[in-house]
Each structure stands twice: as structure tokens, then as C-alpha cells.
């Protein structure tokens, strides 16, 4: 669910933090990071797409490493913390706390729940039968279209500014 995660991350971050200086490109990277990281590992090893990167421990480790290893007032720290916020919003949008074995890994144990059906077969079945996934993607798309229009991203100048700075007006 790409549009759902991008839409919820942008909406949630802009609503809660209201930070016009934040580089939203890093936020979008963080919003997609858990799926990008977990998909290859999870499918090949665990027959599930939600493993390590969908745990609270993973995002806490990333956030701690960022805080310990970056300059206190540096741009790198700010961007990486925005990415971490996007990662946390992804976990929230997934409702991953409903899968305690994943969310609380490794506190809930070292293993991950494996699906009985091979991942790709189950993915196609879910895509065809899970109306909520389609509604979530539609909501994400609606918000992204609204943001595109309200931020003036139809203008090449505004789009160019966003692509170079990650900031919206």
C-alpha cells in the first residue's frame, strides 16, 4: 500500500508538526522504508511481508543511532529524524500493534508468524478480496491529489522547489 502510506505520513506529519522547514522527501522515504526493507527478507525467509522493520525495536534502534551519531544541530539529524517520524507513522497506519509478535519483536519472541499460503499467492488473494486495502489506497490517493492541488504543485516552479528542498509552501 504505497499511496496509503505516503498520504497518511504527509497528512499526519503536516497536521501534528506543522513544520514548513521539514524536508518531506525524507518523510516519504521513512513512510515506505518498512515495506521496502521487509519485503525481500520477509518473503524469502519468513513467508510474510511484515518482519523486522515493522517492529517497534527497529524504529527505536534507527532513531537512537541517528541521535547518537549525528551533529546536534545538523541538517542530517533533522532529515533522519523526519524519516524516523515517517517510519513510525507507517507502523501506525498499518495497525501493526494488532500483530504483537511483529510489533513487540524481539520482546514477544524471536520468531515471526509465517503465513500458511506462499506470500505472492496470498498477496494476490488479498488484493482481490480485501476491500479495506482498496479504500485505504483510495484515501491516500485523494489526500495526495488534494495536497498536489492545494500546494500548487501543478506549477513547474513549485514542483522544482519541492524536488530540490522537499518543502511545500
VMD Tcl script that builds the backbone (N, CA, C; Angstrom):
set m [mol new atoms 507]
animate dup $m
set s [atomselect $m all]
$s set {name element resname resid chain x y z} {
  {N N UNK 1 A 0.842 -1.172 0.000}
  {CA C UNK 1 A 0.000 0.000 0.000}
  {C C UNK 1 A 0.893 1.243 0.000}
  {N N UNK 2 A 1.164 1.730 -1.150}
  {CA C UNK 2 A 2.080 2.857 -1.310}
  {C C UNK 2 A 1.373 4.189 -1.067}
  {N N UNK 3 A 0.269 4.405 -1.746}
  {CA C UNK 3 A -0.431 5.692 -1.643}
  {C C UNK 3 A -0.963 5.927 -0.235}
  {N N UNK 4 A -1.445 4.874 0.417}
  {CA C UNK 4 A -1.944 4.977 1.788}
  {C C UNK 4 A -0.823 5.435 2.723}
  {N N UNK 5 A 0.339 4.832 2.606}
  {CA C UNK 5 A 1.442 5.191 3.497}
  {C C UNK 5 A 1.971 6.598 3.214}
  {N N UNK 6 A 2.081 6.950 1.952}
  {CA C UNK 6 A 2.529 8.312 1.631}
  {C C UNK 6 A 1.514 9.343 2.113}
  {N N UNK 7 A 0.245 9.084 1.846}
  {CA C UNK 7 A -0.807 10.021 2.254}
  {C C UNK 7 A -0.899 10.177 3.764}
  {N N UNK 8 A -0.892 9.060 4.502}
  {CA C UNK 8 A -1.002 9.167 5.962}
  {C C UNK 8 A 0.229 9.822 6.568}
  {N N UNK 9 A 1.407 9.540 6.023}
  {CA C UNK 9 A 2.621 10.160 6.560}
  {C C UNK 9 A 2.603 11.671 6.331}
  {N N UNK 10 A 2.279 12.086 5.127}
  {CA C UNK 10 A 2.240 13.519 4.836}
  {C C UNK 10 A 1.151 14.215 5.647}
  {N N UNK 11 A -0.028 13.621 5.696}
  {CA C UNK 11 A -1.118 14.225 6.460}
  {C C UNK 11 A -0.769 14.295 7.940}
  {N N UNK 12 A -0.361 13.177 8.506}
  {CA C UNK 12 A -0.064 13.125 9.942}
  {C C UNK 12 A 1.060 14.057 10.340}
  {N N UNK 13 A 2.132 14.059 9.580}
  {CA C UNK 13 A 3.272 14.907 9.917}
  {C C UNK 13 A 2.916 16.386 9.791}
  {N N UNK 14 A 2.263 16.744 8.693}
  {CA C UNK 14 A 1.908 18.153 8.488}
  {C C UNK 14 A 0.885 18.621 9.515}
  {N N UNK 15 A 0.004 17.741 9.956}
  {CA C UNK 15 A -1.021 18.106 10.930}
  {C C UNK 15 A -0.426 18.237 12.325}
  {N N UNK 16 A 0.423 17.307 12.719}
  {CA C UNK 16 A 0.974 17.311 14.074}
  {C C UNK 16 A 2.123 18.315 14.218}
  {N N UNK 17 A 3.080 18.293 13.304}
  {CA C UNK 17 A 4.290 19.095 13.479}
  {C C UNK 17 A 4.205 20.485 12.854}
  {N N UNK 18 A 3.467 20.632 11.788}
  {CA C UNK 18 A 3.316 21.944 11.123}
  {C C UNK 18 A 4.660 22.637 10.922}
  {N N UNK 19 A 5.625 21.887 10.401}
  {CA C UNK 19 A 6.984 22.380 10.230}
  {C C UNK 19 A 7.250 22.668 8.753}
  {N N UNK 20 A 7.208 23.933 8.348}
  {CA C UNK 20 A 7.411 24.244 6.934}
  {C C UNK 20 A 8.849 24.023 6.472}
  {N N UNK 21 A 9.777 23.876 7.408}
  {CA C UNK 21 A 11.185 23.678 7.063}
  {C C UNK 21 A 11.553 22.206 6.866}
  {N N UNK 22 A 10.672 21.295 7.228}
  {CA C UNK 22 A 10.973 19.862 7.128}
  {C C UNK 22 A 11.094 19.438 5.669}
  {N N UNK 23 A 12.050 18.557 5.420}
  {CA C UNK 23 A 12.234 18.004 4.087}
  {C C UNK 23 A 11.319 16.789 3.955}
  {N N UNK 24 A 10.214 16.963 3.274}
  {CA C UNK 24 A 9.191 15.925 3.180}
  {C C UNK 24 A 9.627 14.737 2.326}
  {N N UNK 25 A 10.695 14.892 1.576}
  {CA C UNK 25 A 11.217 13.751 0.819}
  {C C UNK 25 A 11.712 12.677 1.785}
  {N N UNK 26 A 12.330 13.104 2.893}
  {CA C UNK 26 A 12.799 12.162 3.909}
  {C C UNK 26 A 11.620 11.505 4.613}
  {N N UNK 27 A 10.561 12.259 4.817}
  {CA C UNK 27 A 9.355 11.710 5.431}
  {C C UNK 27 A 8.784 10.601 4.554}
  {N N UNK 28 A 8.704 10.849 3.256}
  {CA C UNK 28 A 8.165 9.857 2.330}
  {C C UNK 28 A 9.060 8.622 2.271}
  {N N UNK 29 A 10.373 8.823 2.345}
  {CA C UNK 29 A 11.302 7.696 2.393}
  {C C UNK 29 A 11.026 6.841 3.630}
  {N N UNK 30 A 10.860 7.494 4.770}
  {CA C UNK 30 A 10.563 6.771 6.002}
  {C C UNK 30 A 9.221 6.065 5.955}
  {N N UNK 31 A 8.252 6.669 5.277}
  {CA C UNK 31 A 6.920 6.065 5.184}
  {C C UNK 31 A 6.933 4.785 4.364}
  {N N UNK 32 A 7.883 4.650 3.466}
  {CA C UNK 32 A 7.968 3.457 2.630}
  {C C UNK 32 A 9.035 2.473 3.115}
  {N N UNK 33 A 9.933 2.921 3.980}
  {CA C UNK 33 A 11.075 2.106 4.414}
  {C C UNK 33 A 10.703 0.742 4.988}
  {N N UNK 34 A 9.721 0.638 5.909}
  {CA C UNK 34 A 9.439 -0.693 6.460}
  {C C UNK 34 A 9.073 -1.728 5.399}
  {N N UNK 35 A 8.267 -1.335 4.426}
  {CA C UNK 35 A 7.889 -2.290 3.379}
  {C C UNK 35 A 9.058 -2.601 2.462}
  {N N UNK 36 A 9.845 -1.589 2.106}
  {CA C UNK 36 A 10.993 -1.803 1.221}
  {C C UNK 36 A 12.020 -2.721 1.883}
  {N N UNK 37 A 12.224 -2.547 3.178}
  {CA C UNK 37 A 13.195 -3.382 3.894}
  {C C UNK 37 A 12.666 -4.785 4.167}
  {N N UNK 38 A 11.420 -4.886 4.554}
  {CA C UNK 38 A 10.873 -6.185 4.962}
  {C C UNK 38 A 10.455 -7.086 3.813}
  {N N UNK 39 A 10.041 -6.524 2.716}
  {CA C UNK 39 A 9.505 -7.351 1.635}
  {C C UNK 39 A 10.502 -8.415 1.162}
  {N N UNK 40 A 11.725 -8.058 0.786}
  {CA C UNK 40 A 12.629 -9.117 0.308}
  {C C UNK 40 A 12.989 -10.139 1.392}
  {N N UNK 41 A 13.297 -9.662 2.590}
  {CA C UNK 41 A 13.674 -10.571 3.679}
  {C C UNK 41 A 12.485 -11.422 4.097}
  {N N UNK 42 A 11.369 -10.779 4.312}
  {CA C UNK 42 A 10.187 -11.484 4.789}
  {C C UNK 42 A 9.684 -12.528 3.819}
  {N N UNK 43 A 9.666 -12.201 2.538}
  {CA C UNK 43 A 9.143 -13.133 1.546}
  {C C UNK 43 A 10.081 -14.327 1.383}
  {N N UNK 44 A 11.378 -14.062 1.349}
  {CA C UNK 44 A 12.334 -15.151 1.133}
  {C C UNK 44 A 12.504 -16.046 2.354}
  {N N UNK 45 A 12.471 -15.475 3.542}
  {CA C UNK 45 A 12.792 -16.240 4.747}
  {C C UNK 45 A 11.558 -16.623 5.553}
  {N N UNK 46 A 10.604 -15.694 5.706}
  {CA C UNK 46 A 9.502 -15.911 6.646}
  {C C UNK 46 A 8.134 -16.095 6.008}
  {N N UNK 47 A 8.011 -15.959 4.720}
  {CA C UNK 47 A 6.722 -16.029 4.032}
  {C C UNK 47 A 5.733 -15.007 4.590}
  {N N UNK 48 A 6.262 -13.832 4.920}
  {CA C UNK 48 A 5.446 -12.734 5.428}
  {C C UNK 48 A 6.131 -11.433 5.030}
  {N N UNK 49 A 5.348 -10.393 4.804}
  {CA C UNK 49 A 5.957 -9.121 4.402}
  {C C UNK 49 A 6.174 -8.182 5.574}
  {N N UNK 50 A 5.791 -8.600 6.760}
  {CA C UNK 50 A 5.957 -7.742 7.937}
  {C C UNK 50 A 6.819 -8.459 8.958}
  {N N UNK 51 A 8.114 -8.098 8.967}
  {CA C UNK 51 A 9.032 -8.710 9.924}
  {C C UNK 51 A 9.805 -7.621 10.663}
  {N N UNK 52 A 11.105 -7.633 10.602}
  {CA C UNK 52 A 11.960 -6.767 11.419}
  {C C UNK 52 A 11.604 -5.278 11.364}
  {N N UNK 53 A 11.516 -4.723 10.181}
  {CA C UNK 53 A 11.317 -3.280 10.043}
  {C C UNK 53 A 9.937 -2.825 10.511}
  {N N UNK 54 A 9.025 -3.750 10.710}
  {CA C UNK 54 A 7.705 -3.410 11.229}
  {C C UNK 54 A 7.644 -3.517 12.750}
  {N N UNK 55 A 8.784 -3.749 13.384}
  {CA C UNK 55 A 8.814 -3.825 14.843}
  {C C UNK 55 A 9.131 -2.458 15.435}
  {N N UNK 56 A 8.652 -2.244 16.635}
  {CA C UNK 56 A 8.956 -1.004 17.346}
  {C C UNK 56 A 10.448 -0.922 17.647}
  {N N UNK 57 A 11.065 -2.065 17.886}
  {CA C UNK 57 A 12.501 -2.097 18.179}
  {C C UNK 57 A 13.322 -1.540 17.018}
  {N N UNK 58 A 12.954 -1.876 15.788}
  {CA C UNK 58 A 13.716 -1.422 14.626}
  {C C UNK 58 A 13.725 0.099 14.521}
  {N N UNK 59 A 12.555 0.713 14.634}
  {CA C UNK 59 A 12.488 2.169 14.509}
  {C C UNK 59 A 13.147 2.847 15.708}
  {N N UNK 60 A 13.100 2.216 16.876}
  {CA C UNK 60 A 13.779 2.778 18.047}
  {C C UNK 60 A 15.298 2.712 17.875}
  {N N UNK 61 A 15.799 1.621 17.319}
  {CA C UNK 61 A 17.235 1.497 17.072}
  {C C UNK 61 A 17.673 2.550 16.055}
  {N N UNK 62 A 16.929 2.700 14.974}
  {CA C UNK 62 A 17.264 3.700 13.957}
  {C C UNK 62 A 17.273 5.099 14.573}
  {N N UNK 63 A 16.237 5.440 15.328}
  {CA C UNK 63 A 16.167 6.757 15.964}
  {C C UNK 63 A 17.308 6.985 16.942}
  {N N UNK 64 A 17.652 5.972 17.709}
  {CA C UNK 64 A 18.751 6.093 18.668}
  {C C UNK 64 A 20.082 6.273 17.955}
  {N N UNK 65 A 20.316 5.504 16.914}
  {CA C UNK 65 A 21.558 5.646 16.142}
  {C C UNK 65 A 21.656 7.045 15.547}
  {N N UNK 66 A 20.558 7.558 15.035}
  {CA C UNK 66 A 20.553 8.916 14.480}
  {C C UNK 66 A 20.908 9.929 15.561}
  {N N UNK 67 A 20.287 9.829 16.713}
  {CA C UNK 67 A 20.536 10.790 17.790}
  {C C UNK 67 A 21.964 10.715 18.325}
  {N N UNK 68 A 22.524 9.519 18.388}
  {CA C UNK 68 A 23.868 9.346 18.944}
  {C C UNK 68 A 24.951 9.705 17.931}
  {N N UNK 69 A 24.695 9.455 16.650}
  {CA C UNK 69 A 25.769 9.581 15.661}
  {C C UNK 69 A 25.751 10.857 14.822}
  {N N UNK 70 A 24.780 11.727 15.011}
  {CA C UNK 70 A 24.719 12.935 14.190}
  {C C UNK 70 A 24.934 14.191 15.033}
  {N N UNK 71 A 25.340 15.243 14.341}
  {CA C UNK 71 A 25.557 16.532 14.983}
  {C C UNK 71 A 24.242 17.062 15.538}
  {N N UNK 72 A 24.291 17.585 16.726}
  {CA C UNK 72 A 23.078 18.004 17.434}
  {C C UNK 72 A 22.206 18.981 16.644}
  {N N UNK 73 A 22.793 19.895 15.947}
  {CA C UNK 73 A 22.015 20.889 15.201}
  {C C UNK 73 A 22.180 20.750 13.692}
  {N N UNK 74 A 22.638 19.606 13.255}
  {CA C UNK 74 A 22.903 19.415 11.835}
  {C C UNK 74 A 21.672 19.091 11.017}
  {N N UNK 75 A 21.783 19.369 9.735}
  {CA C UNK 75 A 20.698 19.084 8.800}
  {C C UNK 75 A 20.473 17.574 8.662}
  {N N UNK 76 A 21.571 16.803 8.753}
  {CA C UNK 76 A 21.447 15.344 8.636}
  {C C UNK 76 A 20.563 14.792 9.746}
  {N N UNK 77 A 20.770 15.270 10.967}
  {CA C UNK 77 A 19.951 14.793 12.089}
  {C C UNK 77 A 18.485 15.138 11.856}
  {N N UNK 78 A 18.232 16.339 11.436}
  {CA C UNK 78 A 16.853 16.776 11.210}
  {C C UNK 78 A 16.171 15.909 10.146}
  {N N UNK 79 A 16.871 15.690 9.035}
  {CA C UNK 79 A 16.296 14.891 7.955}
  {C C UNK 79 A 16.071 13.439 8.379}
  {N N UNK 80 A 17.032 12.867 9.080}
  {CA C UNK 80 A 16.899 11.478 9.510}
  {C C UNK 80 A 15.823 11.311 10.574}
  {N N UNK 81 A 15.627 12.315 11.410}
  {CA C UNK 81 A 14.545 12.243 12.393}
  {C C UNK 81 A 13.185 12.395 11.709}
  {N N UNK 82 A 13.113 13.182 10.647}
  {CA C UNK 82 A 11.879 13.267 9.857}
  {C C UNK 82 A 11.593 11.903 9.223}
  {N N UNK 83 A 12.650 11.232 8.733}
  {CA C UNK 83 A 12.490 9.894 8.176}
  {C C UNK 83 A 11.967 8.924 9.246}
  {N N UNK 84 A 12.503 9.039 10.458}
  {CA C UNK 84 A 12.055 8.187 11.556}
  {C C UNK 84 A 10.585 8.446 11.880}
  {N N UNK 85 A 10.162 9.694 11.824}
  {CA C UNK 85 A 8.747 10.023 12.041}
  {C C UNK 85 A 7.883 9.360 10.964}
  {N N UNK 86 A 8.337 9.379 9.721}
  {CA C UNK 86 A 7.605 8.709 8.646}
  {C C UNK 86 A 7.501 7.210 8.888}
  {N N UNK 87 A 8.572 6.619 9.404}
  {CA C UNK 87 A 8.588 5.188 9.727}
  {C C UNK 87 A 7.556 4.876 10.809}
  {N N UNK 88 A 7.524 5.700 11.858}
  {CA C UNK 88 A 6.549 5.497 12.936}
  {C C UNK 88 A 5.116 5.652 12.426}
  {N N UNK 89 A 4.892 6.624 11.558}
  {CA C UNK 89 A 3.542 6.815 11.008}
  {C C UNK 89 A 3.149 5.602 10.165}
  {N N UNK 90 A 4.118 5.014 9.475}
  {CA C UNK 90 A 3.847 3.798 8.700}
  {C C UNK 90 A 3.337 2.686 9.624}
  {N N UNK 91 A 4.016 2.499 10.757}
  {CA C UNK 91 A 3.590 1.457 11.700}
  {C C UNK 91 A 2.183 1.739 12.213}
  {N N UNK 92 A 1.904 2.987 12.476}
  {CA C UNK 92 A 0.569 3.381 12.934}
  {C C UNK 92 A -0.469 3.111 11.847}
  {N N UNK 93 A -0.167 3.497 10.610}
  {CA C UNK 93 A -1.115 3.312 9.507}
  {C C UNK 93 A -1.346 1.836 9.196}
  {N N UNK 94 A -0.346 1.000 9.455}
  {CA C UNK 94 A -0.506 -0.445 9.259}
  {C C UNK 94 A -1.310 -1.099 10.372}
  {N N UNK 95 A -1.442 -0.420 11.504}
  {CA C UNK 95 A -2.087 -1.046 12.655}
  {C C UNK 95 A -1.294 -2.249 13.126}
  {N N UNK 96 A 0.020 -2.145 13.067}
  {CA C UNK 96 A 0.890 -3.288 13.310}
  {C C UNK 96 A 0.836 -3.768 14.760}
  {N N UNK 97 A 0.372 -2.932 15.678}
  {CA C UNK 97 A 0.253 -3.373 17.061}
  {C C UNK 97 A -0.746 -4.524 17.194}
  {N N UNK 98 A -1.580 -4.730 16.171}
  {CA C UNK 98 A -2.515 -5.856 16.180}
  {C C UNK 98 A -1.807 -7.187 15.904}
  {N N UNK 99 A -0.542 -7.111 15.515}
  {CA C UNK 99 A 0.308 -8.293 15.329}
  {C C UNK 99 A 1.414 -8.232 16.371}
  {N N UNK 100 A 1.119 -8.587 17.624}
  {CA C UNK 100 A 2.099 -8.395 18.700}
  {C C UNK 100 A 3.423 -9.119 18.481}
  {N N UNK 101 A 3.408 -10.260 17.798}
  {CA C UNK 101 A 4.661 -10.978 17.559}
  {C C UNK 101 A 5.606 -10.160 16.682}
  {N N UNK 102 A 5.056 -9.343 15.808}
  {CA C UNK 102 A 5.867 -8.477 14.944}
  {C C UNK 102 A 6.172 -7.157 15.655}
  {N N UNK 103 A 5.148 -6.501 16.157}
  {CA C UNK 103 A 5.311 -5.178 16.764}
  {C C UNK 103 A 6.272 -5.213 17.950}
  {N N UNK 104 A 6.148 -6.216 18.809}
  {CA C UNK 104 A 6.972 -6.289 20.016}
  {C C UNK 104 A 8.230 -7.142 19.844}
  {N N UNK 105 A 8.546 -7.542 18.590}
  {CA C UNK 105 A 9.764 -8.309 18.362}
  {C C UNK 105 A 10.950 -7.489 18.859}
  {N N UNK 106 A 11.905 -8.032 19.533}
  {CA C UNK 106 A 12.102 -9.404 19.993}
  {C C UNK 106 A 11.536 -9.660 21.391}
  {N N UNK 107 A 10.864 -8.679 21.994}
  {CA C UNK 107 A 10.316 -8.877 23.341}
  {C C UNK 107 A 9.261 -9.978 23.386}
  {N N UNK 108 A 8.528 -10.151 22.296}
  {CA C UNK 108 A 7.480 -11.171 22.237}
  {C C UNK 108 A 8.015 -12.501 21.703}
  {N N UNK 109 A 9.305 -12.587 21.497}
  {CA C UNK 109 A 9.921 -13.798 20.949}
  {C C UNK 109 A 10.695 -13.468 19.691}
  {N N UNK 110 A 11.572 -14.381 19.321}
  {CA C UNK 110 A 12.460 -14.136 18.182}
  {C C UNK 110 A 11.860 -14.532 16.846}
  {N N UNK 111 A 10.777 -15.282 16.846}
  {CA C UNK 111 A 10.216 -15.757 15.580}
  {C C UNK 111 A 9.105 -14.819 15.100}
  {N N UNK 112 A 8.851 -14.903 13.817}
  {CA C UNK 112 A 7.774 -14.133 13.195}
  {C C UNK 112 A 6.696 -15.093 12.710}
  {N N UNK 113 A 5.448 -14.659 12.727}
  {CA C UNK 113 A 4.393 -15.549 12.230}
  {C C UNK 113 A 4.514 -15.723 10.721}
  {N N UNK 114 A 4.483 -16.971 10.284}
  {CA C UNK 114 A 4.546 -17.265 8.847}
  {C C UNK 114 A 3.145 -17.545 8.342}
  {N N UNK 115 A 2.880 -17.119 7.131}
  {CA C UNK 115 A 1.576 -17.368 6.531}
  {C C UNK 115 A 1.555 -18.782 5.960}
  {N N UNK 116 A 0.417 -19.423 6.020}
  {CA C UNK 116 A 0.294 -20.790 5.514}
  {C C UNK 116 A 0.410 -20.828 3.992}
  {N N UNK 117 A -0.138 -19.811 3.337}
  {CA C UNK 117 A -0.094 -19.720 1.875}
  {C C UNK 117 A 1.174 -18.989 1.473}
  {N N UNK 118 A 1.835 -19.406 0.377}
  {CA C UNK 118 A 3.006 -18.657 -0.090}
  {C C UNK 118 A 2.660 -17.168 -0.272}
  {N N UNK 119 A 3.622 -16.307 0.014}
  {CA C UNK 119 A 3.366 -14.867 0.097}
  {C C UNK 119 A 2.696 -14.314 -1.150}
  {N N UNK 120 A 3.260 -14.564 -2.331}
  {CA C UNK 120 A 2.729 -13.915 -3.533}
  {C C UNK 120 A 1.325 -14.403 -3.858}
  {N N UNK 121 A 1.056 -15.678 -3.624}
  {CA C UNK 121 A -0.301 -16.192 -3.843}
  {C C UNK 121 A -1.273 -15.512 -2.875}
  {N N UNK 122 A -0.891 -15.401 -1.622}
  {CA C UNK 122 A -1.740 -14.739 -0.628}
  {C C UNK 122 A -1.903 -13.260 -0.952}
  {N N UNK 123 A -0.851 -12.634 -1.468}
  {CA C UNK 123 A -0.920 -11.208 -1.812}
  {C C UNK 123 A -1.960 -10.969 -2.899}
  {N N UNK 124 A -1.985 -11.830 -3.909}
  {CA C UNK 124 A -2.965 -11.669 -4.976}
  {C C UNK 124 A -4.378 -11.912 -4.468}
  {N N UNK 125 A -4.519 -12.877 -3.553}
  {CA C UNK 125 A -5.841 -13.135 -2.964}
  {C C UNK 125 A -6.313 -11.938 -2.136}
  {N N UNK 126 A -5.391 -11.374 -1.331}
  {CA C UNK 126 A -5.748 -10.193 -0.526}
  {C C UNK 126 A -6.103 -9.013 -1.419}
  {N N UNK 127 A -5.330 -8.833 -2.474}
  {CA C UNK 127 A -5.584 -7.697 -3.370}
  {C C UNK 127 A -6.962 -7.793 -4.009}
  {N N UNK 128 A -7.388 -8.994 -4.293}
  {CA C UNK 128 A -8.687 -9.154 -4.933}
  {C C UNK 128 A -9.858 -9.168 -3.965}
  {N N UNK 129 A -9.610 -9.504 -2.704}
  {CA C UNK 129 A -10.731 -9.686 -1.794}
  {C C UNK 129 A -10.800 -8.678 -0.651}
  {N N UNK 130 A -9.741 -7.944 -0.391}
  {CA C UNK 130 A -9.709 -7.037 0.753}
  {C C UNK 130 A -10.119 -5.628 0.334}
  {N N UNK 131 A -11.380 -5.318 0.547}
  {CA C UNK 131 A -11.927 -4.020 0.163}
  {C C UNK 131 A -11.254 -2.895 0.934}
  {N N UNK 132 A -10.876 -3.150 2.192}
  {CA C UNK 132 A -10.262 -2.105 3.017}
  {C C UNK 132 A -8.937 -1.630 2.442}
  {N N UNK 133 A -8.173 -2.535 1.826}
  {CA C UNK 133 A -6.918 -2.115 1.187}
  {C C UNK 133 A -7.186 -1.128 0.053}
  {N N UNK 134 A -8.203 -1.426 -0.747}
  {CA C UNK 134 A -8.545 -0.532 -1.857}
  {C C UNK 134 A -9.072 0.803 -1.350}
  {N N UNK 135 A -9.865 0.770 -0.280}
  {CA C UNK 135 A -10.361 2.021 0.297}
  {C C UNK 135 A -9.207 2.844 0.875}
  {N N UNK 136 A -8.271 2.197 1.541}
  {CA C UNK 136 A -7.121 2.905 2.104}
  {C C UNK 136 A -6.284 3.529 0.995}
  {N N UNK 137 A -6.026 2.769 -0.056}
  {CA C UNK 137 A -5.261 3.315 -1.185}
  {C C UNK 137 A -6.005 4.486 -1.822}
  {N N UNK 138 A -7.317 4.367 -1.932}
  {CA C UNK 138 A -8.129 5.460 -2.476}
  {C C UNK 138 A -8.067 6.700 -1.604}
  {N N UNK 139 A -8.127 6.518 -0.287}
  {CA C UNK 139 A -7.999 7.654 0.633}
  {C C UNK 139 A -6.635 8.314 0.504}
  {N N UNK 140 A -5.601 7.491 0.419}
  {CA C UNK 140 A -4.255 8.035 0.228}
  {C C UNK 140 A -4.154 8.825 -1.063}
  {N N UNK 141 A -4.723 8.284 -2.122}
  {CA C UNK 141 A -4.720 8.977 -3.413}
  {C C UNK 141 A -5.482 10.293 -3.329}
  {N N UNK 142 A -6.646 10.281 -2.700}
  {CA C UNK 142 A -7.429 11.516 -2.568}
  {C C UNK 142 A -6.644 12.596 -1.825}
  {N N UNK 143 A -5.995 12.219 -0.729}
  {CA C UNK 143 A -5.221 13.208 0.013}
  {C C UNK 143 A -4.049 13.721 -0.822}
  {N N UNK 144 A -3.361 12.826 -1.521}
  {CA C UNK 144 A -2.217 13.256 -2.335}
  {C C UNK 144 A -2.658 14.185 -3.466}
  {N N UNK 145 A -3.805 13.915 -4.076}
  {CA C UNK 145 A -4.339 14.808 -5.116}
  {C C UNK 145 A -4.700 16.154 -4.512}
  {N N UNK 146 A -5.356 16.135 -3.340}
  {CA C UNK 146 A -5.704 17.387 -2.670}
  {C C UNK 146 A -4.442 18.173 -2.330}
  {N N UNK 147 A -3.419 17.514 -1.810}
  {CA C UNK 147 A -2.170 18.180 -1.455}
  {C C UNK 147 A -1.492 18.752 -2.698}
  {N N UNK 148 A -1.502 17.996 -3.785}
  {CA C UNK 148 A -0.917 18.442 -5.054}
  {C C UNK 148 A -1.561 19.760 -5.490}
  {N N UNK 149 A -2.877 19.800 -5.412}
  {CA C UNK 149 A -3.598 20.995 -5.847}
  {C C UNK 149 A -3.442 22.149 -4.863}
  {N N UNK 150 A -3.594 21.868 -3.565}
  {CA C UNK 150 A -3.553 22.953 -2.574}
  {C C UNK 150 A -2.154 23.531 -2.401}
  {N N UNK 151 A -1.122 22.721 -2.631}
  {CA C UNK 151 A 0.255 23.220 -2.504}
  {C C UNK 151 A 0.742 23.850 -3.802}
  {N N UNK 152 A -0.076 23.795 -4.845}
  {CA C UNK 152 A 0.298 24.414 -6.114}
  {C C UNK 152 A 1.339 23.634 -6.891}
  {N N UNK 153 A 1.392 22.327 -6.708}
  {CA C UNK 153 A 2.409 21.525 -7.384}
  {C C UNK 153 A 2.186 21.382 -8.882}
  {N N UNK 154 A 1.101 21.947 -9.388}
  {CA C UNK 154 A 0.904 21.981 -10.838}
  {C C UNK 154 A 1.902 22.931 -11.482}
  {N N UNK 155 A 2.357 23.904 -10.698}
  {CA C UNK 155 A 3.321 24.884 -11.210}
  {C C UNK 155 A 4.725 24.272 -11.269}
  {N N UNK 156 A 5.408 24.407 -12.404}
  {CA C UNK 156 A 6.768 23.858 -12.515}
  {C C UNK 156 A 7.733 24.449 -11.484}
  {N N UNK 157 A 7.559 25.718 -11.128}
  {CA C UNK 157 A 8.444 26.345 -10.148}
  {C C UNK 157 A 8.263 25.722 -8.757}
  {N N UNK 158 A 7.008 25.532 -8.372}
  {CA C UNK 158 A 6.711 24.944 -7.059}
  {C C UNK 158 A 7.189 23.494 -7.026}
  {N N UNK 159 A 6.964 22.773 -8.119}
  {CA C UNK 159 A 7.415 21.381 -8.211}
  {C C UNK 159 A 8.935 21.304 -8.138}
  {N N UNK 160 A 9.606 22.210 -8.822}
  {CA C UNK 160 A 11.068 22.230 -8.805}
  {C C UNK 160 A 11.584 22.544 -7.394}
  {N N UNK 161 A 10.925 23.466 -6.705}
  {CA C UNK 161 A 11.320 23.787 -5.332}
  {C C UNK 161 A 11.140 22.583 -4.411}
  {N N UNK 162 A 10.024 21.871 -4.606}
  {CA C UNK 162 A 9.804 20.687 -3.790}
  {C C UNK 162 A 10.844 19.615 -4.081}
  {N N UNK 163 A 11.183 19.424 -5.343}
  {CA C UNK 163 A 12.157 18.394 -5.703}
  {C C UNK 163 A 13.550 18.716 -5.183}
  {N N UNK 164 A 13.886 20.003 -5.046}
  {CA C UNK 164 A 15.226 20.363 -4.570}
  {C C UNK 164 A 15.301 20.555 -3.068}
  {N N UNK 165 A 14.206 20.988 -2.427}
  {CA C UNK 165 A 14.250 21.263 -0.983}
  {C C UNK 165 A 13.372 20.315 -0.171}
  {N N UNK 166 A 12.394 19.700 -0.801}
  {CA C UNK 166 A 11.456 18.837 -0.076}
  {C C UNK 166 A 10.423 19.608 0.707}
  {N N UNK 167 A 10.310 20.909 0.458}
  {CA C UNK 167 A 9.401 21.753 1.229}
  {C C UNK 167 A 8.222 22.210 0.374}
  {N N UNK 168 A 7.066 22.292 1.018}
  {CA C UNK 168 A 5.865 22.812 0.379}
  {C C UNK 168 A 5.550 24.178 0.972}
  {N N UNK 169 A 4.873 24.988 0.208}
  {CA C UNK 169 A 4.514 26.318 0.715}
  {C C UNK 169 A 3.405 26.222 1.740}
}
mol reanalyze $m
mol bondsrecalc $m
mol representation Tube
mol addrep $m
